[in-house]
Amino acid sequence: KDKLFDEYKEQQKKKRREAELINARAQLQQLESRLRYSRTDKETAEKKQRILIEKDLV
């Protein structure tokens, strides 16, 4: 009886760890997407700024 209960507890721990791992992976993917969008926004802003500076110089 005790052995079965211990096995059950271990399985529950594994399930929790798996769920935490899935959540961590999802968060990582979200952060990677945000980073890509931020880089794109930065590049776009820099291009616009360069264009404005070039217009002022002409």
C-alpha positions as CSV (number, residue, x, y, z in Angstrom):
1,K,0.0,0.0,0.0
2,D,2.8,2.4,1.0
3,K,4.7,1.6,-2.2
4,L,1.7,2.3,-4.4
5,F,1.1,5.6,-2.6
6,D,4.8,6.6,-3.1
7,E,4.6,5.7,-6.8
8,Y,1.5,7.8,-7.1
9,K,3.2,10.8,-5.4
10,E,6.1,10.5,-7.8
11,Q,3.9,10.4,-10.8
12,Q,2.1,13.5,-9.6
13,K,5.5,15.3,-9.2
14,K,6.5,14.3,-12.7
15,K,3.2,15.6,-14.1
16,R,3.7,18.9,-12.3
17,R,7.2,19.2,-13.6
18,E,6.1,18.4,-17.1
19,A,3.4,21.1,-16.8
20,E,6.0,23.6,-15.5
21,L,8.3,22.7,-18.4
22,I,5.5,23.2,-21.0
23,N,4.8,26.6,-19.4
24,A,8.4,27.6,-19.4
25,R,8.8,26.7,-23.1
26,A,5.7,28.7,-24.0
27,Q,7.0,31.7,-22.1
28,L,10.4,31.4,-23.8
29,Q,8.6,31.3,-27.2
30,Q,6.7,34.4,-26.3
31,L,9.8,36.2,-25.2
32,E,11.6,35.3,-28.4
33,S,8.7,36.7,-30.4
34,R,8.7,39.9,-28.4
35,L,12.4,40.2,-29.0
36,R,12.0,39.8,-32.7
37,Y,9.2,42.4,-32.8
38,S,11.3,44.8,-30.7
39,R,14.3,44.4,-33.0
40,T,12.1,45.0,-36.1
41,D,10.6,48.1,-34.4
42,K,14.1,49.4,-33.6
43,E,15.3,48.9,-37.1
44,T,12.3,50.6,-38.5
45,A,12.7,53.6,-36.2
46,E,16.4,53.8,-37.0
47,K,15.7,53.9,-40.8
48,K,13.0,56.6,-40.3
49,Q,15.5,58.6,-38.2
50,R,18.2,58.3,-40.9
51,I,15.8,59.4,-43.6
52,L,14.8,62.4,-41.6
53,I,18.4,63.3,-40.9
54,E,19.3,62.9,-44.6
55,K,16.4,65.2,-45.5
56,D,17.6,67.9,-43.1
57,L,21.1,67.7,-44.5
58,V,19.9,68.2,-48.1
